[in-house]
Amino acid sequence: MGKLQEFDITFANNKVVYNPGETIHGTVKIRISNSLQYKSIKVSCQGSCGVSSKINDLSWTVEEQYVNRTLSVADRGTLAAGEHTFQFQFALPVEIPTSFEGPFGKVFYKIKAAIDTPRFSKDYKAHRIFYMLNMLNLNELPNIEQPSCAVTTKKFSYLLVKTGTLLLKSQSDLRGYIPGQVIKLATEIHNKSGKDTGCVLASLIQKVTYKTKRPVYDLRTIAEVEGAGVKAGKHAEWREQIIVPPLPQSVLDCCRLIDIEYFIQVSLKSPEAIVTLPIYIGNIAFNMSPSSLPSMPSGLDQSGVIPSAPPAEEDLDELDGLCAGGVASEEIPTKSHSQQDATGQPVTMPSSGFHYPLSGPLPPGFMPEPTAPLFCLSTGATIPFFMEGNPTPVPTSCSLILPPEYSSWDYPHEPPPSYEESCPESSLNSGQ
């Protein structure tokens, strides 16, 4: 390295995760074996987002910048042999998105230091990454305590002859969760046909939209659980749980190029029937005591249910019969769960998943205590998490985070239309 033996950037108290509006304090350390002339020594704070339509391509198609500030800590002179330190500080903007990294883009932040030397001499550069965490407080979202519900109907047919109707309804206990919480899922299937259904499948899915000229949609299955089918003429209920693993939060506030969404998808393989339950993943849990949580009824309440597909008019009378009370139900057994190990035991999440459990505003400069679990990174699309581990940022070994084989980003594609988009405006108005 010649004259320069050490050129490093450190943050005060080794802090690497910051909240919007905080001030970064740090030190640039330079150690040289011989004197070194310089024109300037500058430190800059940079934060931006870049997206591309090609995987792992750093030649961004679109970019936006959140912070770009430069501080000159020394102007024209000579550094004597030995060790030198220079202090710096930068105030971060109040409106700034959480750090994120995915295959088609990222939101990233870094401190850069540069020694500008006289002409024909070598310039020196160093940088250090830091992370932003713009908390998503679930208490600030409307109706977050309500279940997320959906219903759809399907006809069984054989050789163009109708053999009956199937009704699929599903709901989650809440609309928002934090890592480590459990999603309680209740599904009801009315099989008014002469044929058995295929297996029922529930999936926690992440959808990341990268807004290039032709948007890229990255869909990943985070967790899956499969239940048995329903016999002909039977009414059955299925209760399951999905643990929320460490995941990037929904909604990257202040970022216009990347959207993050989550939903539960419940589907039957035969006949093909799907319902979708939108949910939020946040950092601050909904502040509700267990006694006030809505109970899961034996039959799902239809109030507030979002139809995934409109029932045909001729089926309305039959659906009234399907939804009538007094129908004997059987329980659907679970066949497999991606959050179980080889012995069939549930995979447990670290109890120290990073979150702030209170509903009030965050205290200024909120950070875990020094005794709290240490910083590490998840694999796949990432934001910072505090979990058990080495103080050096390292990939976590958690097997529940974004299995890459489930990703569907081989090529850009359009998402399926919503129910409202698939229905003519006139038919929607006539149904009001």
VOGU-3710 file (C-alpha; in Angstrom, 3 decimals, decimal comma):
1> mgklqefdit> 0,000/0,000/0,000  3,101/2,224/-0,142  3,044/5,203/2,192  -0,547/4,536/3,260  -0,714/1,750/5,845  -4,265/2,317/7,106  -7,215/4,289/5,767  -10,402/3,477/7,635  -13,780/4,921/8,650  -15,427/4,146/11,993
11> fannkvvynp> -18,782/5,257/13,430  -19,213/6,528/16,984  -20,045/3,653/19,358  -19,761/1,293/16,344  -23,310/2,217/15,417  -24,285/1,047/11,937  -28,106/1,450/11,894  -29,687/4,912/11,978  -33,182/6,403/11,990  -34,295/9,314/9,777
21> getihgtvki> -33,286/12,689/11,209  -30,392/11,319/13,255  -26,816/12,605/13,048  -23,957/10,307/12,063  -20,750/10,875/14,014  -17,537/9,176/12,993  -13,792/9,255/12,530  -11,471/8,876/9,549  -8,209/7,221/10,582  -5,075/7,510/8,410
31> risnslqyks> -1,743/5,863/9,162  1,252/6,417/6,857  4,888/5,322/6,892  6,242/8,470/5,204  5,024/12,028/4,851  2,216/12,507/2,345  1,275/15,696/0,521  -2,405/16,291/-0,145  -4,605/18,890/-1,788  -7,658/18,001/0,325
41> ikvscqgscg> -9,162/15,292/2,522  -12,906/15,027/2,091  -15,669/12,929/3,627  -19,075/12,513/1,980  -22,392/10,968/3,012  -24,319/9,359/0,152  -27,637/7,567/-0,091  -29,573/6,553/-3,178  -31,732/3,940/-4,878  -30,982/2,252/-8,180
51> vsskindlsw> -33,025/-0,283/-10,151  -32,388/-2,272/-13,312  -34,316/-4,685/-15,516  -31,358/-7,115/-15,408  -30,475/-9,239/-12,415  -27,515/-8,066/-10,315  -26,804/-5,264/-12,798  -25,161/-2,228/-11,151  -25,599/-0,120/-14,291  -28,876/1,260/-13,015
61> tveeqyvnrt> -31,661/2,004/-15,477  -33,258/4,490/-13,063  -31,835/6,180/-9,961  -32,958/8,597/-7,263  -30,851/10,272/-4,588  -31,737/10,847/-0,923  -28,587/12,405/0,507  -25,291/13,653/-0,991  -23,267/15,868/1,304  -19,517/16,475/1,368
71> lsvadrgtla> -17,331/17,816/4,169  -13,705/18,935/3,769  -11,824/17,891/6,925  -8,383/19,145/5,752  -7,248/21,508/2,983  -3,805/21,401/1,295  -0,887/20,364/3,420  1,394/17,496/4,368  0,637/14,587/6,654  3,651/13,580/8,730
81> agehtfqfqf> 4,512/9,908/9,129  2,347/8,287/11,784  -1,347/8,188/12,676  -3,900/10,944/11,996  -7,612/11,149/12,814  -10,320/13,470/11,460  -13,816/13,798/12,933  -16,966/14,162/10,838  -20,705/14,375/11,319  -23,701/14,456/8,976
91> alpveiptsf> -27,357/15,167/9,766  -29,593/12,704/7,929  -32,807/13,864/6,222  -36,091/13,338/8,045  -37,674/11,771/4,948  -35,474/8,896/3,845  -36,264/5,223/3,040  -35,159/2,050/4,784  -32,130/0,217/3,403  -33,060/-2,603/1,047
101> egpfgkvfyk> -31,277/-4,948/-1,325  -32,807/-7,167/-3,981  -31,790/-8,809/-7,273  -32,989/-5,872/-9,402  -32,201/-2,898/-7,222  -31,339/-1,562/-3,809  -31,543/1,361/-1,414  -28,079/1,872/0,053  -26,106/4,345/2,155  -22,383/4,879/2,705
111> ikaaidtprf> -19,745/7,227/4,052  -16,847/7,861/1,652  -13,447/9,372/2,411  -10,910/10,538/-0,188  -7,364/11,886/-0,063  -6,776/14,089/-3,095  -3,036/14,216/-3,772  -1,004/16,492/-6,098  -0,821/15,736/-9,804  0,822/12,428/-10,812
121> skdykahrif> 0,429/11,077/-7,271  -2,014/8,337/-6,332  -5,355/9,335/-4,812  -6,725/7,222/-1,953  -10,332/6,291/-1,223  -12,218/4,391/1,469  -15,881/3,806/2,240  -18,081/2,338/4,965  -21,679/1,146/4,590  -24,371/2,144/7,088
131> ymlnmlnlne> -28,058/1,253/7,211  -31,273/3,247/7,506  -34,332/1,948/9,324  -37,454/4,034/8,714  -39,865/2,252/11,026  -43,271/1,091/9,802  -45,604/1,473/12,785  -48,557/-0,865/12,278  -50,615/1,219/14,719  -50,669/4,025/12,140
141> lpnieqpsca> -52,325/1,894/9,440  -56,136/1,906/9,176  -58,102/-1,213/10,164  -54,893/-3,110/10,936  -56,653/-4,951/13,783  -59,315/-6,314/11,419  -59,071/-9,709/9,690  -58,011/-9,842/6,057  -60,739/-11,839/4,315  -61,523/-13,172/0,845
151> vttkkfsyll> -64,008/-15,562/-0,809  -64,420/-17,133/-4,232  -66,697/-19,701/-5,889  -65,956/-22,341/-8,510  -68,065/-24,780/-10,513  -67,158/-28,396/-10,943  -67,937/-29,624/-14,451  -67,353/-32,780/-16,467  -67,852/-32,878/-20,249  -69,561/-29,474/-20,032
161> vktgtlllks> -72,052/-30,815/-17,466  -72,135/-28,995/-14,113  -71,653/-31,333/-11,181  -71,817/-28,787/-8,360  -70,357/-25,665/-6,785  -67,433/-25,055/-4,463  -67,014/-22,127/-2,077  -63,566/-21,186/-0,736  -63,297/-18,641/2,098  -60,231/-17,659/4,087
171> qsdlrgyipg> -59,203/-15,066/6,642  -56,223/-14,059/8,763  -56,606/-12,861/12,350  -54,985/-9,440/11,627  -53,849/-7,350/8,681  -50,382/-6,550/10,021  -47,540/-8,440/11,707  -43,906/-8,039/12,714  -41,128/-10,657/12,365  -41,558/-13,375/14,959
181> qviklateih> -45,341/-13,040/15,157  -47,708/-15,820/14,102  -50,258/-15,438/11,315  -53,379/-17,359/12,318  -55,173/-18,541/9,205  -58,698/-19,988/9,015  -60,038/-21,483/5,778  -63,490/-22,865/5,037  -64,378/-25,042/2,023  -67,939/-25,993/1,012
191> nksgkdtgcv> -67,730/-28,770/-1,569  -71,248/-29,082/-2,982  -70,261/-31,400/-5,814  -69,829/-35,061/-6,575  -66,037/-34,832/-6,842  -63,270/-34,611/-4,247  -61,110/-31,491/-4,323  -57,353/-31,402/-4,665  -55,069/-30,340/-1,822  -55,399/-26,884/-0,283
201> lasliqkvty> -52,262/-24,724/-0,135  -51,545/-21,566/1,876  -48,493/-19,441/1,004  -46,924/-16,304/2,438  -45,752/-14,394/-0,638  -43,547/-11,337/-1,056  -43,975/-9,144/-4,121  -41,296/-6,538/-4,906  -41,920/-4,148/-7,788  -38,895/-2,489/-9,408
211> ktkrpvydlr> -40,157/0,522/-11,355  -38,059/0,610/-14,499  -39,442/1,588/-17,914  -40,847/-1,921/-18,021  -41,491/-2,805/-14,348  -40,064/-6,028/-12,959  -42,167/-8,002/-10,448  -40,207/-10,285/-8,128  -42,549/-12,833/-6,498  -41,147/-15,073/-3,770
221> tiaevegagv> -42,851/-17,714/-1,653  -41,620/-17,216/1,900  -43,474/-20,106/3,564  -45,947/-22,778/2,455  -48,311/-25,128/4,227  -50,390/-27,819/2,527  -53,608/-29,439/3,698  -55,601/-32,417/2,455  -58,475/-32,177/-0,001  -62,191/-32,136/0,806
231> kagkhaewre> -64,460/-35,069/0,036  -67,461/-34,713/-2,255  -70,436/-33,094/-0,579  -68,494/-32,129/2,542  -67,978/-28,875/4,418  -64,518/-28,608/5,979  -62,444/-26,131/7,960  -58,665/-25,748/8,058  -56,752/-23,894/10,767  -53,034/-23,224/10,330
241> qiivpplpqs> -50,297/-20,863/11,452  -47,361/-19,255/9,653  -44,485/-17,667/11,564  -43,325/-14,363/10,076  -39,552/-14,669/9,488  -37,169/-11,677/9,385  -38,387/-9,803/6,311  -38,102/-6,326/4,818  -41,015/-4,169/5,887  -43,930/-3,385/3,609
251> vldccrlidi> -43,878/0,024/1,970  -40,518/1,759/1,523  -41,569/5,272/2,522  -39,905/8,042/0,478  -38,758/5,568/-2,204  -40,477/5,920/-5,589  -38,635/3,121/-7,393  -39,237/0,026/-5,224  -42,517/-1,239/-3,716  -42,706/-4,150/-1,249
261> eyfiqvslks> -45,997/-5,979/-0,665  -47,036/-9,148/1,147  -50,077/-11,362/0,891  -51,369/-14,760/1,908  -52,538/-16,867/-1,015  -54,874/-19,794/-0,345  -55,548/-22,060/-3,306  -57,051/-25,373/-4,350  -55,381/-27,440/-7,056  -58,623/-28,968/-8,292
271> peaivtlpiy> -60,736/-27,140/-9,186  -58,404/-24,179/-9,557  -59,584/-21,669/-6,941  -57,507/-18,905/-5,357  -58,118/-16,210/-2,752  -55,621/-13,517/-1,794  -55,328/-11,839/1,622  -53,219/-8,641/1,605  -51,195/-8,099/4,795  -48,501/-5,727/6,073
281> igniafnmsp> -45,134/-6,593/7,591  -43,938/-3,830/9,930  -41,408/-3,031/12,644  -43,697/-1,858/15,460  -46,370/-4,330/16,506  -50,049/-3,505/16,729  -50,670/-2,654/20,386  -53,522/-4,961/21,261  -53,878/-7,164/24,324  -54,573/-10,890/23,663
291> sslpsmpsgl> -58,021/-10,615/25,269  -59,097/-7,967/22,758  -58,034/-9,897/19,653  -60,978/-10,982/17,496  -61,846/-14,634/17,970  -61,881/-17,004/15,012  -65,489/-18,139/14,528  -66,442/-21,702/13,640  -67,877/-20,362/10,413  -66,178/-17,372/8,765
301> dqsgvipsap> -68,109/-14,138/8,978  -68,840/-12,767/5,514  -68,904/-9,128/6,624  -66,100/-7,244/4,958  -65,098/-10,233/2,814  -63,342/-9,260/-0,400  -64,521/-11,367/-3,352  -61,666/-12,719/-5,488  -64,108/-13,542/-8,285  -67,762/-12,545/-8,662
311> paeedldeld> -70,297/-15,374/-8,168  -72,540/-16,066/-11,126  -76,100/-14,844/-10,704  -77,550/-18,337/-11,116  -75,429/-19,527/-8,166  -76,787/-17,064/-5,618  -79,519/-19,360/-4,305  -77,087/-22,257/-4,040  -74,544/-20,076/-2,221  -77,173/-19,086/0,308
321> glcaggvase> -77,586/-22,758/1,063  -73,836/-23,298/1,320  -73,436/-20,492/3,812  -76,389/-21,494/5,943  -75,675/-22,460/9,529  -76,021/-25,933/10,933  -73,767/-27,588/8,343  -71,653/-30,336/9,882  -67,962/-29,580/9,395  -64,916/-31,778/9,323
331> eiptkshsqq> -61,342/-30,729/9,977  -58,756/-30,696/7,186  -55,466/-32,325/8,268  -52,172/-30,616/7,393  -49,890/-32,664/5,120  -46,715/-30,552/5,078  -45,334/-27,239/6,323  -42,201/-25,494/5,075  -41,597/-24,177/8,599  -41,066/-27,659/10,009
341> datgqpvtmp> -37,792/-29,532/10,174  -37,201/-33,089/8,958  -38,788/-34,527/12,109  -41,973/-32,532/11,597  -41,257/-30,173/14,486  -41,952/-26,468/13,965  -38,977/-24,273/13,181  -38,713/-21,675/15,956  -37,926/-18,068/15,254  -35,394/-16,187/17,400
351> ssgfhyplsg> -37,273/-14,453/20,206  -34,991/-11,481/19,688  -36,322/-10,517/16,254  -35,886/-6,751/16,070  -39,005/-4,729/16,728  -40,240/-1,936/18,923  -43,338/-3,247/20,712  -44,957/-0,012/21,888  -47,548/1,986/20,005  -46,261/5,475/20,827
361> plppgfmpep> -43,794/7,503/18,766  -40,207/6,295/18,658  -37,853/8,017/21,045  -35,242/10,178/19,262  -32,277/8,121/18,140  -33,905/4,890/19,272  -31,508/1,943/19,208  -31,372/-1,294/21,212  -29,332/-1,302/24,387  -25,712/-2,541/24,183
371> taplfclstg> -26,853/-5,792/25,806  -29,457/-6,366/23,095  -28,894/-8,991/20,381  -26,299/-7,927/17,866  -26,547/-6,842/14,262  -26,630/-9,257/11,345  -28,017/-9,344/7,832  -30,545/-11,652/6,264  -29,953/-13,256/2,902  -31,951/-12,282/-0,169
381> atipffmegn> -33,791/-8,957/-0,086  -32,501/-7,339/3,088  -32,841/-4,716/5,766  -31,006/-4,731/9,094  -32,138/-7,100/11,825  -30,953/-7,549/15,395  -30,519/-11,213/16,160  -28,166/-13,464/18,078  -24,722/-13,587/16,505  -21,319/-12,051/15,988
391> ptpvptscsl> -21,079/-8,236/16,270  -19,698/-8,142/12,734  -22,490/-7,930/10,108  -22,760/-11,445/8,678  -25,462/-13,370/6,776  -27,934/-15,056/9,075  -28,360/-18,824/8,844  -32,149/-18,624/9,197  -33,598/-21,055/6,644  -36,946/-19,263/6,456
401> ilppeysswd> -35,795/-16,198/4,524  -36,656/-16,013/0,849  -35,655/-19,410/-0,546  -34,190/-18,460/-3,940  -35,666/-21,476/-5,713  -39,134/-20,009/-5,155  -38,378/-16,740/-6,921  -40,151/-16,044/-10,200  -38,087/-13,169/-11,595  -36,678/-14,976/-14,650
411> yphepppsye> -38,277/-12,266/-16,780  -40,417/-9,167/-16,241  -44,110/-9,947/-16,212  -47,387/-8,262/-15,446  -49,304/-9,156/-12,263  -52,837/-10,549/-12,604  -55,617/-7,933/-12,658  -57,560/-7,223/-9,487  -61,227/-8,116/-9,135  -62,244/-4,483/-9,717
421> escpesslns> -60,088/-4,273/-12,859  -61,515/-7,493/-14,270  -65,138/-6,340/-13,939  -66,721/-3,778/-16,287  -67,523/-0,530/-14,526  -71,176/-0,854/-15,465  -71,555/-4,207/-13,707  -69,875/-2,846/-10,580  -72,236/0,114/-10,481  -75,283/-2,045/-11,088
431> gq> -74,375/-4,203/-8,127  -74,316/-1,284/-5,717
//
